[in-house]
Amino acid sequence: MSENLQTALDGVAQLQADTLVGAFEERCAATRELEVLGRRVDFAKVCAISAFVREGGFHARGYTSPIHAIRDLWNLDRNDARRYVTAAEHVCPRIALGGQVLPPRLPASAAAFEAGAMSLRHVEKIVEVLGSKEAGRLTPATCAYVEIQLADQAAVFDPQGLYTLGMRVVRSFDQDGPEPDDGPESEVNELTITRHPDRAGGTIKGRFDNAVLFASIATLIDAKSKPTTSDDRRSAGQRQAEALADVCGYVLDHGDVPRAGGHRPHLNVHIPLAELETRVRTAVLDFGGAIATKDLRLLACNAAVIPIVMNGDSQPLDIGRANRVIPDGMRRAVAARDRGCARCGRPPSWCDIHHIIEWQNGGPTEINNLVMLCRMHHREVHATEWFVRIVDGLPEFIPPKWVDPDQIPRRSTRLAV
């Protein structure tokens, strides 16, 4: 541990002690000092990111995005890493193509952030305000004025409040709004499918401005979600959710569905060997979540089910052959073991199969030399110093020493327990 770090830790320990003794007001003041310290530490981290990017340190180690590098270096969620990188792009000096040093894009915010008067989230919201369509119609001088006002108000408003204030100020300067346009209004048609990170299931959210697209979906869901009997006690939301699942299940069985991950979509049911020996009381799906006997029977009745029998250590049994091309059965076996990308958990349809010891270097096509990786992490394994290996039948990833000097192995949360 460096002397500077020890001095800083001693200071933090003293501030922490100050939050536990004395009058309430004095203890609150100590927590504010801790917050200011934390913000100044964040500013220092942001400056370090800016320097790494300017020097090309991440790129030289195989990273095309500093966000991915920061995620690995500091073990952050993507959104948190993105906040740091975004701040670095806006509150740190820049280097022009000619080599001259340029001021930060947000100089007032940089000064406030460095002083601990605003947080990383405040910086993020100011960037959002000045990146809005309304701000894009303002002059550079007006945007600079807005930025100064927001930096001054960051000590008063929380991040979301500062964003609301900023958009109000921007709109006050943009009273004329956008230029008239004879073309059609831009429409938004989007659907977001998000799996729950800590339990089975997930959420599906959508917006369809196109009337035809919306009517096509709404008409089918409406037809399938009517109460089945006069005693049907399901809510409208529940009926519609089950109608959507019914429609998708029918299409999977009978429709012309494009291939996903190189293979026609299908439902894989993973059955532990012990369950099979006791007439199967439960099973697991590719997207997570155990299913009960009644649901398993329904699947077996209505769908083409691909059973994958697992031994007591969650290893696929009796699938595999030596070949560079991954056979369908072996791909299903690797998917059953890794449950998607072994690094981040993305579903199997997003993933490739990677030879840990490459084929051209003598690596066999067998379960213990294969791992399922999404495209991003497949590229990472080839381009960076990360190393993947199979230990106790499961894949784990060894970070480079610059990420973790101890190189402690990491596993996907879906495989860690």
C-alpha positions as CSV (number, residue, x, y, z in Angstrom):
1,M,0.0,0.0,0.0
2,S,1.4,3.4,-1.0
3,E,2.1,6.1,1.6
4,N,-0.4,8.5,-0.2
5,L,-3.1,5.9,0.0
6,Q,-2.5,5.2,3.7
7,T,-2.6,8.9,4.5
8,A,-5.9,9.2,2.6
9,L,-7.4,6.1,4.4
10,D,-6.3,7.6,7.7
11,G,-8.2,10.8,6.8
12,V,-11.3,8.8,5.8
13,A,-11.1,6.9,9.1
14,Q,-11.0,10.1,11.0
15,L,-14.0,11.5,9.2
16,Q,-15.9,8.3,9.7
17,A,-15.1,8.5,13.5
18,D,-16.4,12.1,13.4
19,T,-19.8,10.9,12.1
20,L,-20.2,8.7,15.2
21,V,-19.5,11.2,18.1
22,G,-20.4,14.7,19.0
23,A,-23.5,16.8,18.4
24,F,-25.9,15.8,15.5
25,E,-25.0,18.9,13.5
26,E,-21.3,18.2,13.8
27,R,-21.8,14.6,12.7
28,C,-23.9,15.8,9.7
29,A,-21.0,18.2,8.8
30,A,-18.6,15.2,8.8
31,T,-20.8,13.3,6.4
32,R,-20.9,16.3,4.1
33,E,-17.1,16.4,4.2
34,L,-17.1,12.7,3.3
35,E,-19.4,13.4,0.4
36,V,-17.2,16.2,-0.9
37,L,-14.2,13.9,-0.5
38,G,-16.0,11.2,-2.5
39,R,-16.8,13.7,-5.3
40,R,-13.2,14.9,-5.5
41,V,-12.1,11.3,-5.7
42,D,-14.5,10.7,-8.5
43,F,-13.1,13.8,-10.3
44,A,-9.6,12.4,-9.9
45,K,-10.8,9.0,-11.4
46,V,-12.4,10.8,-14.3
47,C,-9.1,12.7,-15.0
48,A,-7.3,9.4,-14.9
49,I,-9.7,7.9,-17.5
50,S,-9.2,10.9,-19.7
51,A,-5.4,10.5,-19.5
52,F,-5.6,6.7,-20.3
53,V,-7.8,7.5,-23.3
54,R,-5.4,10.2,-24.6
55,E,-2.4,8.0,-24.2
56,G,-4.1,5.0,-25.8
57,G,-3.5,2.7,-22.8
58,F,-6.8,0.9,-23.1
59,H,-6.6,0.6,-26.9
60,A,-3.1,-0.9,-26.7
61,R,-4.5,-3.6,-24.5
62,G,-7.2,-4.7,-26.9
63,Y,-10.1,-2.5,-25.7
64,T,-12.1,-0.6,-28.4
65,S,-14.3,1.1,-25.8
66,P,-13.0,2.7,-22.5
67,I,-16.4,1.8,-21.0
68,H,-15.5,-2.0,-21.2
69,A,-12.0,-1.3,-19.9
70,I,-13.3,0.6,-16.8
71,R,-15.9,-2.1,-16.1
72,D,-13.2,-4.6,-15.9
73,L,-10.7,-2.4,-14.1
74,W,-13.0,-1.2,-11.3
75,N,-15.6,-4.0,-11.5
76,L,-18.5,-1.7,-12.3
77,D,-21.9,-2.1,-13.9
78,R,-22.0,-0.8,-17.5
79,N,-24.1,2.3,-16.6
80,D,-21.7,3.3,-13.8
81,A,-18.7,2.9,-16.1
82,R,-20.4,4.9,-18.8
83,R,-21.0,7.8,-16.3
84,Y,-17.3,8.0,-15.6
85,V,-16.3,7.9,-19.3
86,T,-19.0,10.5,-20.2
87,A,-17.7,12.8,-17.5
88,A,-14.1,12.3,-18.7
89,E,-15.2,13.4,-22.2
90,H,-16.8,16.6,-20.9
91,V,-14.9,17.9,-17.8
92,C,-11.3,17.2,-18.7
93,P,-9.0,19.1,-21.0
94,R,-8.8,17.8,-24.6
95,I,-6.0,17.5,-27.0
96,A,-6.6,18.8,-30.5
97,L,-5.3,17.1,-33.6
98,G,-2.4,19.6,-33.8
99,G,-1.4,18.8,-30.2
100,Q,-2.6,21.9,-28.5
101,V,-4.5,21.6,-25.2
102,L,-8.2,22.6,-25.4
103,P,-10.3,23.5,-22.4
104,P,-13.0,21.1,-21.2
105,R,-16.3,21.1,-23.0
106,L,-18.0,22.0,-19.7
107,P,-15.5,24.2,-17.9
108,A,-17.9,25.5,-15.2
109,S,-19.0,22.0,-14.4
110,A,-15.4,20.8,-14.3
111,A,-14.5,23.5,-11.7
112,A,-17.6,22.6,-9.6
113,F,-16.9,18.9,-9.8
114,E,-13.3,19.3,-8.9
115,A,-14.3,21.4,-5.8
116,G,-16.8,18.7,-4.7
117,A,-19.8,21.0,-5.4
118,M,-21.4,18.5,-7.8
119,S,-21.5,14.8,-8.2
120,L,-20.9,12.4,-11.1
121,R,-24.7,12.2,-11.6
122,H,-25.0,16.0,-11.7
123,V,-22.4,16.0,-14.5
124,E,-24.4,13.3,-16.3
125,K,-27.6,15.3,-16.2
126,I,-25.9,18.5,-17.4
127,V,-24.5,16.5,-20.4
128,E,-28.1,15.2,-21.1
129,V,-29.5,18.8,-21.0
130,L,-26.9,20.2,-23.3
131,G,-27.2,17.2,-25.6
132,S,-31.0,17.5,-26.0
133,K,-32.6,18.4,-29.3
134,E,-33.7,21.7,-27.8
135,A,-30.2,22.7,-26.8
136,G,-29.0,21.7,-30.3
137,R,-31.0,24.6,-31.7
138,L,-29.2,27.2,-29.4
139,T,-26.1,29.1,-30.2
140,P,-22.8,28.0,-28.6
141,A,-22.8,31.2,-26.4
142,T,-26.3,30.4,-25.1
143,C,-25.3,26.9,-24.3
144,A,-22.3,28.1,-22.4
145,Y,-24.5,30.4,-20.4
146,V,-26.9,27.6,-19.6
147,E,-23.9,25.4,-18.5
148,I,-22.7,28.1,-16.1
149,Q,-26.1,28.5,-14.6
150,L,-26.5,24.7,-14.1
151,A,-23.1,24.4,-12.5
152,D,-23.9,27.2,-10.1
153,Q,-27.2,25.4,-9.2
154,A,-25.8,21.9,-8.7
155,A,-25.2,22.6,-5.0
156,V,-28.9,23.4,-4.6
157,F,-30.7,20.7,-6.8
158,D,-30.4,17.0,-6.8
159,P,-29.4,15.5,-10.2
160,Q,-32.9,15.0,-11.5
161,G,-34.0,18.4,-10.2
162,L,-31.1,19.9,-12.0
163,Y,-32.1,18.2,-15.2
164,T,-35.6,19.5,-14.9
165,L,-34.3,23.0,-14.3
166,G,-31.9,22.8,-17.2
167,M,-34.6,21.7,-19.7
168,R,-36.8,24.5,-18.5
169,V,-34.0,27.0,-19.1
170,V,-33.1,25.6,-22.5
171,R,-36.8,25.7,-23.6
172,S,-37.0,29.3,-22.5
173,F,-34.3,30.1,-25.0
174,D,-35.9,27.9,-27.7
175,Q,-39.4,29.4,-27.8
176,D,-39.7,29.1,-31.6
177,G,-39.1,25.3,-31.4
178,P,-37.9,23.3,-34.4
179,E,-38.2,24.5,-38.0
180,P,-41.4,23.6,-39.9
181,D,-41.0,20.3,-41.7
182,D,-43.2,19.1,-44.6
183,G,-42.1,15.5,-43.9
184,P,-43.9,13.1,-41.6
185,E,-43.3,13.3,-37.9
186,S,-40.6,11.0,-36.7
187,E,-42.1,7.9,-35.1
188,V,-40.8,5.6,-32.4
189,N,-41.4,1.8,-32.6
190,E,-39.4,0.0,-30.1
191,L,-39.7,-3.1,-27.8
192,T,-37.3,-3.8,-24.9
193,I,-37.0,-7.2,-23.3
194,T,-35.1,-7.3,-20.1
195,R,-34.4,-10.3,-18.0
196,H,-34.5,-10.0,-14.2
197,P,-30.9,-10.2,-13.0
198,D,-31.7,-11.9,-9.7
199,R,-34.8,-14.1,-10.3
200,A,-36.7,-15.8,-13.0
201,G,-38.7,-13.9,-15.6
202,G,-38.3,-10.4,-16.8
203,T,-40.1,-7.3,-18.2
204,I,-41.2,-6.4,-21.7
205,K,-41.8,-2.7,-22.5
206,G,-42.9,-1.3,-25.8
207,R,-44.0,1.7,-27.7
208,F,-45.5,1.7,-31.2
209,D,-46.3,5.1,-32.8
210,N,-47.0,3.4,-36.1
211,A,-50.7,2.8,-36.2
212,V,-50.5,-0.3,-38.4
213,L,-47.9,-2.0,-36.2
214,F,-49.8,-1.2,-33.1
215,A,-53.1,-2.4,-34.5
216,S,-51.6,-5.7,-35.7
217,I,-50.3,-6.5,-32.3
218,A,-53.3,-5.1,-30.3
219,T,-55.8,-6.9,-32.5
220,L,-54.2,-10.3,-32.0
221,I,-53.6,-9.8,-28.3
222,D,-57.2,-8.6,-27.8
223,A,-58.6,-11.6,-29.6
224,K,-56.5,-14.0,-27.5
225,S,-57.0,-12.3,-24.1
226,K,-60.7,-12.4,-23.8
227,P,-62.0,-14.1,-20.6
228,T,-62.3,-17.8,-21.3
229,T,-65.4,-18.2,-19.1
230,S,-67.7,-16.1,-16.9
231,D,-65.6,-17.3,-13.9
232,D,-62.3,-16.2,-15.4
233,R,-60.8,-14.0,-12.6
234,R,-57.6,-13.0,-14.3
235,S,-56.9,-9.3,-14.6
236,A,-56.8,-7.7,-18.1
237,G,-53.0,-7.3,-17.7
238,Q,-52.6,-11.0,-16.8
239,R,-54.8,-12.1,-19.7
240,Q,-52.9,-10.0,-22.2
241,A,-49.5,-11.3,-20.9
242,E,-50.6,-14.9,-21.3
243,A,-52.0,-14.1,-24.7
244,L,-48.7,-12.8,-25.9
245,A,-46.9,-15.9,-24.6
246,D,-49.5,-18.1,-26.3
247,V,-49.0,-16.3,-29.6
248,C,-45.2,-16.5,-29.4
249,G,-45.4,-20.2,-28.5
250,Y,-47.5,-20.9,-31.5
251,V,-45.1,-19.1,-33.8
252,L,-42.2,-21.0,-32.4
253,D,-43.9,-24.2,-33.2
254,H,-45.5,-23.4,-36.5
255,G,-44.2,-20.2,-37.9
256,D,-41.4,-19.3,-40.3
257,V,-38.9,-18.1,-37.6
258,P,-35.4,-16.9,-38.6
259,R,-32.4,-18.6,-37.1
260,A,-30.9,-17.2,-33.8
261,G,-27.3,-17.8,-33.0
262,G,-27.1,-19.9,-36.2
263,H,-29.9,-22.2,-35.2
264,R,-33.7,-22.1,-35.4
265,P,-35.2,-20.9,-32.1
266,H,-36.4,-23.6,-29.8
267,L,-37.1,-24.1,-26.1
268,N,-34.4,-26.1,-24.3
269,V,-35.4,-27.8,-21.0
270,H,-32.5,-28.7,-18.7
271,I,-33.3,-31.7,-16.5
272,P,-30.9,-32.7,-13.7
273,L,-30.2,-36.5,-13.7
274,A,-31.5,-36.8,-10.2
275,E,-34.8,-35.3,-11.3
276,L,-35.0,-37.7,-14.2
277,E,-34.4,-40.7,-12.0
278,T,-37.3,-39.5,-9.7
279,R,-39.7,-39.0,-12.6
280,V,-38.9,-35.3,-13.0
281,R,-40.3,-32.8,-10.5
282,T,-38.6,-29.7,-11.9
283,A,-36.5,-28.4,-14.7
284,V,-34.8,-25.2,-15.9
285,L,-35.2,-23.1,-19.0
286,D,-32.5,-21.4,-21.1
287,F,-33.6,-17.9,-19.9
288,G,-33.6,-19.0,-16.2
289,G,-36.3,-20.0,-13.8
290,A,-37.3,-23.5,-12.6
291,I,-40.6,-24.8,-13.9
292,A,-43.0,-27.1,-12.1
293,T,-44.2,-30.5,-13.2
294,K,-47.5,-29.2,-14.6
295,D,-45.7,-26.7,-16.8
296,L,-43.1,-29.3,-17.9
297,R,-46.0,-31.7,-19.0
298,L,-47.6,-28.8,-20.9
299,L,-44.3,-28.1,-22.8
300,A,-43.9,-31.8,-23.6
301,C,-47.4,-32.0,-24.9
302,N,-47.4,-28.8,-27.0
303,A,-43.8,-28.2,-28.2
304,A,-40.8,-29.9,-29.6
305,V,-38.8,-30.2,-26.4
306,I,-35.0,-30.9,-26.5
307,P,-34.1,-32.7,-23.2
308,I,-30.5,-32.2,-21.9
309,V,-29.7,-34.5,-19.1
310,M,-27.2,-33.2,-16.5
311,N,-25.1,-35.1,-13.9
312,G,-24.8,-34.1,-10.3
313,D,-22.2,-31.4,-11.1
314,S,-24.4,-29.8,-13.7
315,Q,-22.3,-31.2,-16.6
316,P,-24.0,-32.4,-19.8
317,L,-23.8,-36.2,-20.3
318,D,-22.7,-38.1,-23.4
319,I,-22.6,-35.2,-26.0
320,G,-19.7,-34.4,-28.2
321,R,-17.2,-35.3,-30.9
322,A,-13.9,-34.0,-32.2
323,N,-14.6,-31.6,-35.1
324,R,-13.9,-28.0,-35.7
325,V,-17.5,-27.3,-36.6
326,I,-19.7,-27.3,-33.5
327,P,-22.5,-29.9,-33.9
328,D,-25.9,-28.9,-32.8
329,G,-26.0,-31.4,-29.9
330,M,-22.7,-30.1,-28.6
331,R,-23.8,-26.5,-28.8
332,R,-26.9,-27.3,-26.8
333,A,-24.7,-29.1,-24.3
334,V,-22.4,-26.0,-23.9
335,A,-25.5,-23.8,-23.6
336,A,-26.9,-26.0,-20.9
337,R,-23.7,-25.8,-18.9
338,D,-23.0,-22.0,-19.4
339,R,-26.6,-20.9,-19.6
340,G,-25.7,-18.2,-22.1
341,C,-22.6,-16.1,-22.2
342,A,-20.3,-17.4,-19.5
343,R,-18.9,-13.9,-19.0
344,C,-22.0,-11.7,-18.8
345,G,-25.1,-14.0,-19.0
346,R,-26.5,-12.9,-22.3
347,P,-28.9,-15.6,-23.7
348,P,-27.6,-18.4,-25.9
349,S,-29.1,-17.0,-29.1
350,W,-26.7,-14.0,-28.8
351,C,-23.6,-16.2,-28.4
352,D,-20.9,-18.1,-30.3
353,I,-19.0,-21.2,-29.1
354,H,-15.3,-20.4,-28.5
355,H,-12.4,-23.0,-28.5
356,I,-10.4,-22.2,-25.4
357,I,-7.3,-23.8,-26.9
358,E,-7.7,-22.8,-30.6
359,W,-8.4,-25.4,-33.2
360,Q,-5.3,-24.5,-35.2
361,N,-3.2,-24.9,-32.0
362,G,-4.4,-28.4,-31.5
363,G,-7.4,-27.7,-29.3
364,P,-10.1,-30.4,-29.5
365,T,-13.8,-29.8,-30.1
366,E,-15.0,-31.2,-26.8
367,I,-17.0,-29.9,-23.8
368,N,-14.0,-29.1,-21.7
369,N,-12.4,-27.0,-24.4
370,L,-15.5,-25.0,-25.4
371,V,-17.2,-22.0,-23.8
372,M,-20.2,-19.9,-24.8
373,L,-19.5,-16.2,-25.3
374,C,-21.5,-13.3,-26.7
375,R,-19.9,-11.4,-29.6
376,M,-18.5,-8.7,-27.4
377,H,-16.8,-11.0,-24.9
378,H,-15.7,-13.4,-27.7
379,R,-13.8,-10.5,-29.2
380,E,-12.5,-9.6,-25.8
381,V,-11.0,-13.0,-25.2
382,H,-9.2,-12.9,-28.6
383,A,-8.1,-9.2,-28.4
384,T,-7.2,-8.6,-24.8
385,E,-5.2,-10.3,-22.0
386,W,-8.2,-12.0,-20.4
387,F,-7.8,-15.7,-20.2
388,V,-10.6,-18.3,-19.9
389,R,-10.2,-21.8,-18.5
390,I,-12.5,-24.7,-17.3
391,V,-12.2,-25.5,-13.6
392,D,-14.4,-28.1,-11.9
393,G,-16.3,-28.4,-15.2
394,L,-17.3,-24.7,-15.3
395,P,-15.7,-21.7,-17.2
396,E,-13.9,-19.0,-15.3
397,F,-12.1,-15.9,-16.5
398,I,-8.6,-14.7,-15.3
399,P,-8.2,-10.9,-15.6
400,P,-4.9,-9.4,-16.6
401,K,-2.7,-8.0,-13.9
402,W,-3.4,-4.4,-14.7
403,V,-7.1,-5.1,-13.9
404,D,-6.4,-7.2,-10.8
405,P,-2.8,-7.7,-9.6
406,D,-4.0,-10.9,-7.8
407,Q,-5.7,-12.1,-10.9
408,I,-8.6,-13.6,-8.9
409,P,-10.8,-15.8,-11.2
410,R,-14.2,-14.5,-12.1
411,R,-17.4,-16.3,-13.0
412,S,-20.7,-15.2,-14.3
413,T,-23.2,-14.7,-11.5
414,R,-25.3,-17.5,-13.1
415,L,-22.5,-19.9,-12.5
416,A,-20.9,-18.6,-9.3
417,V,-23.2,-20.5,-7.0
